[in-house]
Amino acid sequence: DAVILRGVNTISVASLELAPTADVSEGFVRLESYVSKYHARASSAPLLRYLDTDTLELCVPLSRSITGTDVIQITRLPAIQAASTLHQGGYDNMAEAYSRLTAWLELHNYQLAGPLREVYLRFSAEPIEDQLPAAFLASTSNDYLTELQLPIHMLTS
C-alpha cells in the first residue's frame, strides 16, 4: 500500500492507441500477436498509458527494433521519475490505489509530469498465454498485480 519514488528507464515498445471505450484486452491481444510474429517480445511487463481523456496507449516492450504498421507504432517511452504503488486484484477496484497516489503527490509537493502508466505485472491472457512469459500470467483476477506509475516533478515555490 506504500507509495515510493523511483526512476523508470527508457523502454522501446510497440504501441497501439485506442479510445477509452475500446476493448483493451482485444487491443493487447492484437499488439502481443504482432510483436510475437517478429520474435521481438522483451521480458518486461506490458503497460497502458493515459495520453489524454480521449486516448489510451497500449505498449508491449520490445527486445529489438521491428517495423510498425499504420496503427502499430514503434517508439521509445522516455525515462521518468515516478510515484509508484502496487494494486493487487481486479481492475474495477483500483480507485483506492489512484487516491493513494494523488494524496502522496499533494503531501510531498509533487505534480504530474506526463501520462499515468499502468504496468501489468500479472494478468490474464488466455488467447495468447503461449506468447508471454509465464511469470506474467494470473489464473484469477484476485492474483492480478498492477503497478501504477505517475510521472512527477517537484513543485517549485
N, C-alpha and C positions, 0 to 999 in steps of 0.2 A: 504493500500500500504506500510505500515511500516514493517520493519524487527525488530523482537525482539529476545532477547536472553532468552531462557527458558530451564528449566530442564524437561526431559521426563522420567517418571518412567519405570521400568522393566514391561514387559507385556507378559503373556502367550498367545500363538497363535497356531492355526493350520495353516500350511503354505504349499504352492504348488509352486514349481519352474517351470518357463516357459521360453522359448526362447522369445526374444523381438518381433518376428514376430507372436507369438501365439495370439489367441483371448483372451484378458484379461477378458472381460465380461463373456465369457463362463467359464473361469477358476474360477472367483469369484462365479458364479452360482454353479459350482461343489463343491467348498470349503464350501460355505454357506450351501448348501444342506447336505453335510456330517456332519457338525457341528450341524445342526438342528436335525438330526437323534438322536443325543445324548442329545438334550436339554441343550447344553453347551455354547450357544452364549452369550458372555458378552455384556453389553450395550454400549461399546465403539466402535469407528469407525474402519472400515477395512482400511488396508493400503497396499501399494506396496513398496517394496524396490528394488533399482537397485544394485544388488550384484556385477555385472561387466557388460562389454559390451555385453556379451552373455547370461546373466541370470537375469530374474526378479523373485522376490519372492512375491507372493500374501499372505497376512496374515489376518486371521479373529481372533479377540480376543476371548479368552475362559474364561468362568466363573468357570470352573473346569477342571481337567485333564481328557483326553479321550485317547483312543488308536488310533494311526496313522495307515497308510497303507504303501504299498511300495512306494507310490508317495506323500501322505499327511503326513507331518512331524508334530510332536507336539514339540514345543520348547519355549524358553523364549527369547524375544528380550532384549538386555541389556539396562539399563538406559543410557541416553545420555544427554549431554549439546548440545542444538540445536539453530542454527539461524533459525528463523521461519517466514514465511509470508503466507498470505492468497491469494488465487486466486478465484474469482467468475466468473463463466461462463464455457464454454466447454473446453474440454481437449486439443483441437487442437490449442489453443492460450495461452498456459502457458509460452511461451518463455520470456515474459516481467517479470513474477514473478521469473523465474530462473535467469535472468540477474540482477534483483534487489538483489537477494541473493548473487550472485557472486561478485557484486560490494561492497556489505556490508562486505563480508569476507576480501577483499583486503583493504578496507578503515580502518577496525578495527583490522588488523593484526592477523586474524584467518586463520586456514587452515582446510580442510576437514579431518574428523577423523572416517569415516565409510560410509556405504551406504546411499545415499539420500533416504528419505521417502516421499511418497505422501500419506497423510491421507485424506480419502474421508469422509468429514463431511456431505455432502448432494449429492446425486447421484440418478441415475435411476436404478431400479432393477425390472423391470416388471415381469420377470418369478418367482421371489421369494419374492415379496413385503410382503407377509403374514408371512415370516420368519424373518423379520427385524424390528427394532424399527422405528416407523413412523417418528420420528424426522430426520432420515437419508434420507428420500425419497424426491426427487425433481420431479416436473412434466415436466419441460423443462430443457434443458442444460443451459439456462440463470440463472437458480436457483442453479446449481451445486456450491458447495463450497469445495475447496481443500486446506488443509494446507500443505505447503512444509516445510520439516524439514531437514536441513543439520547438521549432527553431526559434531561438531567442537572442536578444541582445539587451544589455543593461541600459536602463533609462539614465540619461544624464540630467543633473539638476541645474 
